[in-house]
Amino acid sequence: MLKQEDLAFYGEFAPRLMEIENLLSTEIQAMLDSISTDSETALAEHIKCRVKSAESLKEKLRLRGFPVTARAGLENLSDLVGARVITHFVGDIYTVLDLIQKNDSWRVVQVKDYIADMKPNGYRSLHVLLNVPFGVGGISDIDIEIQLRTIAMDCWASLEHQLKYKKNIKNTALIVEELKRCADEMASTDLSMQTIRDLIQRG
Ligand code: 0O2
């Protein structure tokens, strides 16, 4: 739900951005339900869709040297509308990716696999960039992003995100090192969990 300050910043673009957020949410839920609606076998633990807050967008535009306007965001960034799909198992991420690639509601522009090729800090996730029609203020289409992660990867990313935005943190070097160690341990546990599930399912 966009706050008053977000609506003011996005102006004429706000209604269309909210429509795209709804489309994303509905389509993702339908794709997941097409595989299973049973909580024990569901592909995702939960999904979350959002339009980027004005505060976060302004900061990203400033950091990247773009004009601090909604139009510049729409024209230069790919995550003004985004979704996160949180799965229990790594394998489920690739099952959801397959569903996303087969969906006609959008065009898949790029897949960034930070699971196969993690970021140096230990960040793991799979990002899928999608292109959707926009049609407001002379902008014909925009890119949006779906991030796919396991519960463990999501827990790690949430904590690491705090490091980026909190000021005056002591022992940053130690925290960065510990976070990397945890990321590797969590990735190893994610793989073990996947193997155990495969063994159980094979019977
Ligand atoms: P917020 O507050 O999370 O919405 P992309 O082009 O998006 O596929 P890339 O090149 O990493 O991937 O782009 P970017 O813009 O740096 O990252 C996009 C989003 O991915 C970020 O959004 C984060 O949500 C997530 N992300 C990427 N790298 C990291 C990381 O190292 N740690 C964490 N915790 N998250 C990361 P924002 O803009 O941070 O905003």
Boltz pocket constraint, residues with backbone or C-beta under 6 A from the ligand:
constraints:
  - pocket:
      binder: B
      contacts: [[A, 52], [A, 56], [A, 60], [A, 78], [A, 79], [A, 112], [A, 119], [A, 121], [A, 123], [A, 127], [A, 128], [A, 129], [A, 145], [A, 156], [A, 157], [A, 158], [A, 160], [A, 161]]
      max_distance: 6.0
